[in-house]
Structures are given as C-alpha cells and as structure tokens.
Amino acid sequence: MASIRVGRVREKIKFEVARILQTELKDPRMGFVTVIDVDLSHDFRHAKVKVSVLAEKESEVRRVLRMLEDARGFVQSTVASRLRTRVAPELRFVLDRSAEQSVKISSMLDSLRQEREEREARAGDGAGDALERSEGLESAAEVDPLPGRALDRDDDLG
C-alpha cells in the first residue's frame, strides 16, 4: 500500500516539475529540458529528478544544469505547495543520459544495417558474375571431383 502511494506522489512530482519548467520558469538559460523520471525516498524527504537536456555542446548542458540548481528553491517551494503531504521533498536535479545513449545506439545499428545491405548487394552482384562464368563449364556430373584419379563408373555401382 505504501509503495502505491510513493508511486503516485512520485508521478505527481514529475508532472509538477515538468509543468513548472515548461510554463512558470522564465530563465534565458533554459534550454530544452525533459523530466525523465523521479526517484523518491519512502519518507518523501528526498527526490532525485532525472532530466534530459537537448544541447549540442557539453557547456550548454552544464549551463542548463546550473540554471536548474539556481531555480531549485523556487521549483521546490512550488511543488511543495501543490503536494498534499506532511513533508516537502528536497529536490535534486540529475542529468540522465539514457536518451543520448539510445540515439547513439540507434544510429550505430542503422549504420551497421546499411553496411550489411551494401555488402549483401555487392555479394549478390558477385554471384551473378560467377553464374555467368560457370555457364561455359560442363555439367556437375561430367566434372571429376578428384582430378588425376581414373573414374571407373562400374566400380561405383557395385
């Protein structure tokens, strides 16, 4: 029963933090921030807010994290006023790089798939060339599998 309540409060914190960052926080340093998940202690005193930042440079990511840390008091007090709990959790913003890793893995898989398709296309072209070269050969029944050995067809039958 307690874990259900922790889950509900965790989702409420996630929703409220996302809404505050999106609509109420007016900071020019704010980039594209997504609230990924919230880890909440069972006593509701500590909440680790996992965020993803869409930025091209690592310096931009650090700037946004610094801005989130500067705005932590405002976000924390606003979340506390919207929660119906006895204690308000202390928020801590943590960068979650799982989205970046997913994009990197996906692009690596795409490039491997493309390389395999190109390799198969080249192998397919090579098979056509081999077929053209083999048209001039005798049928498989007429070719001696062990050259240099005399074939006696009568010995094979009996």
Summary of the structure (lengths in Angstrom):
residues: 158
radius of gyration: 32.9
end to end distance: 82.6
largest distance: 99.6
contacts: 364
relative contact order: 0.11
helix: 58%
strand: 15%
